[in-house]
Amino acid sequence: MIYSRSDFFFDFESPVIQDLIQEFNTASLSDKEKASLTYLKVRDGWRYNPYRISFQMDHYKASYIAQKAEGHCIDKSILLIACLRGLGIPARLHLAKVKNHIAVERLEEKFGTNEMTPHGMVNIYLDDQWLKASPAFNASLCAKCNVAPLEFTGEQDSIFQEYDKEGGKFMEYLDDYGHFPDVPIEFIRKNIIEHYPKFQHLINSNKELIL
């Protein structure tokens, strides 16, 4: 299956990814357990940071992302996909557009809106079905936002929380761009230019956006 193989972006054969998944690469764990534990490791092992975006292809390699301390949603999704594939679990990248309703002041200052696109999540193939999982928000960030962190059990979808603990709106899905066989750099570039035109000159120069 195409969604099980190692390639340029999901390079799970690299030593750094093999080191990450070593503790889960055992016959004593079911695929659901492997997926759940790996999800938690990526969710909380890399701090979520939406303010640093690169268009250099090497920066989207799982082995490169694994050596950073933080990443945005697409980074963390790529890392999770590579880890899952390395454990023999098919996985693929899924993109969408979302709206954030909590702690949006800095988002609106930097992006001019509280709509975030493209948002990256992961499709995971378990028990003959594709499940959605979003590893973006680490547990410590969720605590600051008064939101329960997302869990993934391998039984059902695990996508952004619609409400916070008080019942207020938190995340809203606006558009679904579907899944991709690799990391669609050109789609990401065009999508960001379309939604955030003030970044166009930086994107066209291939500079990393540090907001």
C-alpha positions as CSV (number, residue, x, y, z in Angstrom):
1,M,0.0,0.0,0.0
2,I,1.2,3.5,-0.9
3,Y,0.4,4.7,2.6
4,S,2.7,2.2,4.2
5,R,6.0,3.0,2.5
6,S,9.0,5.1,3.4
7,D,9.6,8.0,1.0
8,F,11.2,11.5,0.9
9,F,8.9,13.0,3.5
10,F,7.9,10.0,5.6
11,D,11.4,8.6,5.9
12,F,10.8,6.2,8.8
13,E,13.9,4.1,7.9
14,S,16.1,7.0,9.2
15,P,17.8,6.3,12.5
16,V,16.0,9.2,14.3
17,I,12.6,7.8,13.5
18,Q,13.6,4.3,14.3
19,D,14.8,5.5,17.7
20,L,11.5,7.2,18.3
21,I,9.4,4.1,17.6
22,Q,11.7,1.5,19.1
23,E,9.8,1.2,22.4
24,F,6.5,0.5,20.5
25,N,8.0,-1.9,17.9
26,T,7.0,-5.1,19.8
27,A,4.6,-8.0,19.2
28,S,3.3,-7.5,22.8
29,L,1.3,-4.4,21.6
30,S,-1.6,-4.5,19.2
31,D,-1.7,-2.1,16.3
32,K,-4.3,0.0,18.2
33,E,-2.1,0.2,21.2
34,K,0.9,1.1,19.0
35,A,-1.1,3.9,17.3
36,S,-2.5,5.3,20.5
37,L,0.9,5.4,22.3
38,T,2.7,6.9,19.3
39,Y,0.0,9.5,19.0
40,L,0.5,10.5,22.6
41,K,4.3,10.7,22.1
42,V,4.0,13.0,19.1
43,R,1.1,15.1,20.6
44,D,3.1,15.9,23.8
45,G,6.7,15.5,22.7
46,W,6.7,18.5,20.4
47,R,5.2,21.8,21.4
48,Y,2.6,23.2,19.0
49,N,3.8,26.4,17.3
50,P,1.8,27.8,14.3
51,Y,4.1,30.8,13.9
52,R,6.9,29.2,12.0
53,I,6.2,28.0,8.5
54,S,8.7,26.8,5.9
55,F,8.5,26.1,2.2
56,Q,11.8,24.2,2.0
57,M,11.1,20.6,1.1
58,D,13.8,19.3,3.5
59,H,12.0,20.9,6.4
60,Y,9.0,18.7,5.8
61,K,11.0,15.5,6.2
62,A,9.9,13.5,9.3
63,S,13.6,13.0,10.3
64,Y,14.1,16.8,10.2
65,I,11.0,17.5,12.2
66,A,11.9,14.9,14.8
67,Q,15.1,16.8,15.7
68,K,13.1,20.0,16.6
69,A,11.5,20.8,19.9
70,E,8.3,22.2,18.3
71,G,6.2,22.2,15.1
72,H,3.0,23.3,13.6
73,C,0.1,20.9,12.8
74,I,1.5,19.8,9.5
75,D,4.9,19.1,11.0
76,K,3.5,17.0,13.8
77,S,1.2,15.2,11.4
78,I,4.1,14.2,9.2
79,L,6.1,13.0,12.1
80,L,3.2,10.9,13.4
81,I,2.6,9.4,9.9
82,A,6.2,8.4,9.6
83,C,6.2,6.8,13.0
84,L,3.0,4.8,12.3
85,R,4.3,3.6,8.9
86,G,7.5,2.5,10.6
87,L,5.3,0.4,12.9
88,G,3.5,-1.1,9.9
89,I,0.4,0.9,10.3
90,P,-0.8,2.7,7.1
91,A,-1.2,6.5,7.6
92,R,-1.7,9.5,5.3
93,L,-1.8,13.3,5.5
94,H,-5.2,15.1,5.6
95,L,-5.7,18.9,5.3
96,A,-8.5,21.2,6.3
97,K,-9.4,24.8,7.2
98,V,-10.3,25.5,10.8
99,K,-11.4,28.5,12.9
100,N,-10.0,29.0,16.4
101,H,-12.4,30.7,18.9
102,I,-10.0,30.8,21.9
103,A,-6.9,32.9,22.6
104,V,-7.1,34.4,19.1
105,E,-5.5,37.8,19.7
106,R,-2.0,36.8,18.5
107,L,-3.4,34.7,15.7
108,E,-5.4,37.7,14.4
109,E,-2.4,40.0,14.9
110,K,-0.1,37.7,12.8
111,F,-2.4,36.2,10.3
112,G,-5.2,38.9,10.1
113,T,-7.8,36.3,10.9
114,N,-8.6,33.4,13.3
115,E,-9.0,31.0,10.4
116,M,-6.1,28.6,10.1
117,T,-5.3,26.9,6.8
118,P,-4.1,24.4,5.8
119,H,-4.5,22.5,9.1
120,G,-2.8,19.1,9.1
121,M,-4.2,16.0,10.7
122,V,-3.6,12.3,10.1
123,N,-5.7,9.4,8.6
124,I,-4.8,6.1,10.3
125,Y,-5.9,2.7,8.9
126,L,-7.0,0.3,11.7
127,D,-9.4,-2.6,11.5
128,D,-10.3,-2.0,7.9
129,Q,-11.3,1.7,8.4
130,W,-9.6,5.1,8.1
131,L,-9.7,7.1,11.3
132,K,-8.9,10.8,11.8
133,A,-6.4,12.0,14.4
134,S,-5.1,15.5,15.2
135,P,-1.8,15.5,17.2
136,A,-1.3,19.2,17.1
137,F,-2.2,20.5,20.5
138,N,0.0,19.3,23.3
139,A,-1.5,18.6,26.7
140,S,0.2,21.7,28.4
141,L,-1.3,24.0,25.7
142,C,-4.7,22.5,26.2
143,A,-4.5,23.2,29.9
144,K,-3.8,26.8,29.2
145,C,-6.8,27.0,26.9
146,N,-9.1,25.2,29.4
147,V,-9.6,22.3,26.9
148,A,-9.3,18.6,27.5
149,P,-6.4,17.2,25.4
150,L,-7.5,15.0,22.5
151,E,-7.0,11.2,23.0
152,F,-6.8,8.6,20.3
153,T,-7.8,5.0,21.1
154,G,-7.8,3.5,17.7
155,E,-11.6,3.1,17.9
156,Q,-12.9,6.4,16.6
157,D,-12.0,9.7,15.1
158,S,-10.0,12.2,17.3
159,I,-10.3,15.7,15.8
160,F,-10.3,19.1,17.3
161,Q,-12.5,19.8,20.3
162,E,-15.6,21.8,19.4
163,Y,-16.0,23.3,22.9
164,D,-13.9,24.1,25.9
165,K,-14.6,22.8,29.4
166,E,-17.0,25.6,30.1
167,G,-19.1,24.9,26.9
168,G,-17.7,27.8,24.9
169,K,-16.8,27.4,21.3
170,F,-13.2,26.3,20.7
171,M,-12.4,24.9,17.3
172,E,-14.6,24.8,14.2
173,Y,-13.9,23.0,10.9
174,L,-14.7,25.2,7.9
175,D,-13.4,23.2,4.9
176,D,-12.1,19.8,4.1
177,Y,-9.3,19.5,1.5
178,G,-9.1,15.7,1.7
179,H,-6.1,13.4,2.0
180,F,-2.8,13.4,0.0
181,P,-0.3,10.7,-0.9
182,D,2.6,12.9,0.1
183,V,3.2,16.4,1.4
184,P,1.6,18.8,-1.2
185,I,4.1,21.7,-0.9
186,E,2.6,23.6,-3.9
187,F,-0.9,23.2,-2.6
188,I,0.1,24.5,0.8
189,R,2.0,27.4,-0.7
190,K,-1.0,28.4,-2.9
191,N,-3.5,27.9,0.0
192,I,-1.5,30.2,2.3
193,I,-1.1,32.9,-0.4
194,E,-4.9,32.8,-1.1
195,H,-5.8,33.1,2.6
196,Y,-2.9,35.3,3.8
197,P,-1.9,37.5,0.8
198,K,0.4,39.7,3.0
199,F,2.8,36.8,3.1
200,Q,3.1,36.4,-0.6
201,H,6.5,38.2,-1.0
202,L,8.0,36.1,1.7
203,I,6.6,32.9,0.3
204,N,7.8,33.7,-3.2
205,S,11.3,34.2,-1.9
206,N,11.2,30.8,-0.3
207,K,12.0,32.3,3.1
208,E,10.9,30.6,6.2
209,L,8.0,32.5,7.9
210,I,8.8,33.3,11.5
211,L,5.8,35.3,12.8
